[in-house]
Amino acid sequence: MALAGWLDRVRHRPGALVLPAAADEQTARLVAAFRADPGATDLRPVTKAMTRDISGWILGHPAVRTVQDAWSLRAALIVSPDLQELMLVRLDAQRCLLAQALAEDSAVPPLYLVARLDTLLEGSIDGFLTLLPTGSVMQIDVTAAAHRMDLCRNAFARLRDFRVDTALTGLWADGTEEQIVQELAPDVLMLDVDAPLNYRDRLTQIGRLRAGAGPHRARIVMGSVASVVDEWAGTVCGADHLIGPLYDTEDLTALAHRVRETAAQDDKSPYEQAAAHYATSVATFRDVLARVATIADLVCASADKADVYLACRDVGGVPAEAARLVARMVDCGAAVTALAASFHGFDMPGLTCTTVPPNEALTDGWALVVLLPGVGHIVAGIDLGDSVTALDRRHSYVVAEDRELAVRIANRISQRAAERDSVVDV
């Protein structure tokens, strides 16, 4: 039985959407806000998983702030012909926004937007489609596809004629959408689960949806990301891109232009990458653990908002004192992922363990990466080989507070964990 709080949240199985009694009142407020200003548009970043690079923008309405808001307004727009007419006003406002942006800067990133099926098919927005930046995505809701597959099939074919990517939105990966995905073969699958950690329950079905989309390998966008733990869950489940409150509330400008990852660094160990930017120190492993204990205290204070990554050659060979620090972080509810060539003799319920080949660069030496809200820590080192007890052996190591570096190394560990068979003890 796992003690980690985040694993308890994972166990909630998907089910049909049941709106609370207050949903009608909330929908009425959303519809009123939409009627008052249908052309209002805000930009919400679509980011590459974990790196935080902005890879596109969703054109949203300011009234929609949560997944529940999106579901409610979506349902109202689909069933109300009167509200559908207001979509024309919205689309015209977006066309003006795009034209102005292109006039100021030709390097406009891809856009994710929505249009009515009939306007797509009748050709009234062809001029708008030709303006869209390369890689832009037109979203069609899976509910609309379920009711009017004929129109959606024709709309997808028309969009491809304009070299505009297609997306199915509102997907739950609950086992009911596979046939729709197979028929339409969208370029993008947009999963819209209210609690992102629930994606872990849907790993098999997410894989089926992606395979059903055809040989072009549909990209996966996962929404509702509100914390670094959600971010981790999306990455492990194969998301190519992420959206949600975590990115709406952070200043991404600097991060989007400060990516230090290069292909050459993929072959370097975490210690080598950290040592390239920060001064190294030499101390016994006992002293290094004292530094790690301080960071472990921060993890425990953040509980299930913390994301922890471990990498070393042989986890089973770590001293008991180090294992106890890992156990503390697991017990407090942090999501802890370990990557190693061997876990022989190591048993820790709640830890996500992935075995990799002995020549894996990530396990050359050892590393601890911690992601907290807005903060990243990296501790990495190598054993200098003194012939004394494990705690008294000297290590060359680096301790740094650097979110960008921590995210980059964490992303590599997550990708390696996703590529191989992972085992979660529950």
N, C-alpha and C positions, 0 to 999 in steps of 0.2 A: 504494500500500500504506500503510494507516494505521499510524502508530507508536504510537498511544494504546493503552494496555493494556486500557482498558475496552471498546474496539471489538473487540479480540480475543475477549473474553468473549462479546460479542454474537453471534458467528458460530456458536456451538454450536446446532445444529438440534434441535428437539424429537424425542423418540423414545419408545418404550415404556419404562415404568418397570421397571428391572431391579434387584431387591433384592440386596445383597451377601450373601455366605454367612453373615455375622454377623447378618443381619436376623431370623432365627428367634429367636435369643437375645434380641435387643432387643425383639421383639414380646412374648416371654414375660415380660420385665420390665415392659413397659407393661401387659399384661393383669393381671399380679399386682398392680400398683399400683392399677389400676382396680377389681379385685375387693376389695382391702383397704378402699377408701373410694370407692365409686361416686358418693356424693353430694357429694364434694369439688368445690368450684367456685372458680375465680378469674376476675377480670374483666380482659379485655384490650381496650384502646381501639381503636375504629375511628375513624380520623381523616379529615377532608377533606384531599384531596391538597394537600400542600405547606404549607397554612396551619397545620396541627397542631391545628385545632379538633376536639375530641372530638364525633363525631356519633353514636356508639352504642357498645355494649359487647358483646363476644363472651363468652359464658359458657363458659369452657374448663375442662379438667381439669388440675390442676397437673403431672401426670405427662407431659403433652404439651408439649414445649418447642421442637420443631423441626417443619418440614414432614414430614420422614421419620417422626417419631413419629406425626403425624396420619395419614399414609397407612397405617402399620402397624396402628395401633389401629382405624382405620376398617375395614380389611380383616378384622380379627379379629371385630369386632362384626357385620359383615354376614354372615359365614359360620357364626357360632356361636350357635345358639338359646339356649344357657345364658347367655351373656354378654348377649344381648338382654334377658333378664329383668331384669338389673341396671340397665338404662336406666330402668325404672320407678322404682327407688329414686332415681336421679339426677334424674329429672324432678320427683319429689316434693320433693326438696331445693331445686331451683330455684324451685318454686312458693312454698315457705316464704320463700326469699330475697327474691323479688319482693314478696310480701305484706308482709314486714317493711319493705322499702324504701319501699313506697307509704304505709305507716302513718307513716313518719318524714318523707317528703317526696313530695308529689304530682308534682313535676317530675322524674320518672325518665326518663332518655333512652331511646331505642329499644334493644331487646335483640336479639342474634342468638343463636338457640338451635336445638337439635336434638331431635327426638322420633321415636319409631318410627312407621312408616306405619300399622300396625294400630291403635295407640292414637289416632292422628289420626282414623281412619275410624270407629272404633266409638263415638266421642263421650266417652270416659272423661276426656279433658282439656279438655273444652269450657269448664269453669269457669276453667281456667288461661288459655285463649286470650282470654277476655273481660277478663282482668286486664292483658294486655300493653299497654304504652304505644304510642301512635300511632307508626307507622313501624317497629315491630318486625318481625323477619324470621325465618321458620322455614326452616332449611336442610335440603335433601334432597340426598344425595350422587349425583353423576352415575352412579356404578356401580350404585346401587340403581335409578336410572331406566332404565339400560340393560337390567336384568334383569326389572324389574316395572313397565313403563310404565303398565299398567292401574291399578295401585295409586297410582302417583305422580300420574297424571292426576286421579284422584278426590280424592286428598289436596290437590292444589293448588286444586281447585274448592272444597273444604270450607274451606280456609284463607281464600280470598277472601270466602267468606260471613261470616267473622269479621273481615274487613278487616285480616288479617295478611298482610304481604308474603311472597312466596315467593322462594327462592334455590336455584340449583343450585351445589353446591360441588364442589371437586376438578377443575375444568375446566383443561385444558391448552392449549386453542386449537390443537390439533394436526391439525385437519381431520377428526376422527372424531365430533365432538359436535354438528354443525350440525343434524342431523335431530331430535335429542333436544330441543335448545333451541327449534326451531320448533314442536314438538308441545306442549311445556309452557309456552312463553312466560313464563318467570320474570320477576319484577320486578328481581331482582339476579343478576348473574353473578359468581361468586367464583372467580377464577383462582388457581391454587395451584402455581405453578412454583417449583422450588427456588432458582433463581438469577434474581432479578427482571430483570436486564438481558437475559435471554433473551426477555422480552416483546417486545423490538425485532424479533426474528425472526418474531413472530406478528402484526404490525400488521394485515395483510390479513385474517387469519382472525378476529382480535378484532372487526374491523369487521363481518364477516359474522355472527358470533354475535350481536352487538348488533342488527343489522338483522333477523336471524331471530327475535328475541324479540318482534317486533311493533312497532306504531306508538307504544307507550307509552314507548319509549326506556329499555331496561333499564339500571339503574345497574351500574357495574363496580367490584368490590372486588378489589384485587390484594394478595396476601399475600407473606410472606417478606421484607418490607422491613427491611433491617438497617443501611443507611447512607443518607446524603443522596444518594449517587449512585443507589441503588435507588429512592429517593423520586422523584428526577428522572425515571428511566426509566419509572416507573409513571405519572407525570403526563403525560409526552410521549405515552405509549401510550393516553391517554384515561381513566385511572382516575378515578372520582369519589371513591373512598375507599380508604384504605390500612391495612394491618395488618402487624404483624411486630415483631421484637426491638427495632427503633429506638424504638418507642413504649413497649414493655414496660419498658425500662430508663431512660426519661427521666421527670422530673417534669413532667407536662403541666399541672398545676393552674394555674400562673400564665399559661401561654400560652393556655389555654382561655378565660381571662377578660380578656385584654389585646389583643384584636384591634382595630387602629386603622383598618382599611380601611373606607372609605365610598365610596358611589357617586360622590360628587363628586371623589374622588381618582383615579378611573379616567381622567380626562381630563388629569391632570397628568403632567408629565415626571418621570423619576426625580430629576433635579436639584431640581425644585420640591418634591417630596415630602421629599427629604432636607433641603433648606434650611428647611422648615417646622419641623424638629425640632432642627437643629444649626446652629451658626454657620458662615458661609461665609468662605473665604479667597481671596485673589487672588495668583497667582503665574504664572510662565511655564510653558508645557507641559513644558519640560525638568524643572523642579522637581516638577511634578505626577507625572511619570513616575518620579521617585525614590521617591515615596510608593507608587506602584503596584508598583515593583520589590520593595519590602519585602513586600507582600502576595503577590506572585508567588512569593517564596521560601517562604512558608507553604504555598501551593498545591503546589509541587513536593515539599515535605516530606511532604505528605499523599497525593501520587500519585493513584491511582484512587478515593480516598475524597473527592476534592474535586469540587465542582460550580461551574462558572464561567459567567457570563452577560455578554455584551457587547451594547450597543445604541448605535448612532450613525447619523447620516444617510448617510455614505459611508465604508464600511470601506476601500475602495480608496485613499482619500485620507489615511489615517493615516500619520504618519512611520514610517520604517523601524525606528526605535528602539522604537516602540510595537508594531509587528508582531513584532519579535523577542521581546518579553515574552510576547505571545500564543503564539507558537510554542513557547517554553519550557514553558508550561503544558500545551499540547497534547502535546508530546513526553514529558512526565513521566507521562502517563496520565490527566490530569484530563478530565472531560467538559465540553467547552467549546461553548457555543451562542452564535451571533452573530445579531443581528437588525439589519437595515439596509435602507435604501431602495436602496442600490447596493453591489455587490461588484465593480464593474468593475476589472479589473486586479489583483484579489486572489485568490491561489491558495494555499491552505494545506490539504494532506491531513490528514484527521482532525478537521477543524473542521465542526461542524454549522451550516449557513448557511440562513437564511430571509429572503427578500426581502419587504418590506412597502411599502405606499404611502408617498409622501413626506410626507404629512400625519399619519403615525402619531405619537402623542404620546410613545411610548416612545423614539423616535429624535430627539426635540427636545433638542439638546445631545448628551451622551454619558454612558455609565454602565458601570461594571464592578461586578458583584455576585459575591461569592464565598461559597459555603456549605461550611464544614468541619464535621466532627463537633462539634455543640453550639455552633458559632460562625458568625456571619455578618458579612461586611464589605461596605460599599458605598462606592464612590468615584464621584461624579457631578459634572459640570461643564458650563459653556457657554463658548464662545469669545467673547472680548470684542471681537474684530475689529481688533486692531492690525495695521498694514500692515508686518509683518516676517516673517521665516522662520517656518515652522510650529512649530519647537521654542521659539522666542523669543516667540511670541504669548502674550499674557496670557489666563488663564482664571479665571473665578470657579468655585470648586469646594468640595465637601464631602467629608470623609473621616470615616467613622463605623464603629464596631464595634457593630452592632445587628442581631441575628439576626432579630428580628421584622420590621423594615423590609426587610432583605435578602430574607427568604423571600417577603414580599408582592410585591416587585418581580420577584423571580425567577419567582414563580408567574405573574405577568402575561406575562412574556417567554415562559415555557413554553407558556402557553395560546395566545399569538399564533403561536408556532412550530408548535403542533399544528393550528391552524386553517388554515394555509397549507401549500403543498407544500414540504417540507424536503428538502434534499439532503445526504447524508452521503458524503464521499469515502472510499472504501475500496480 
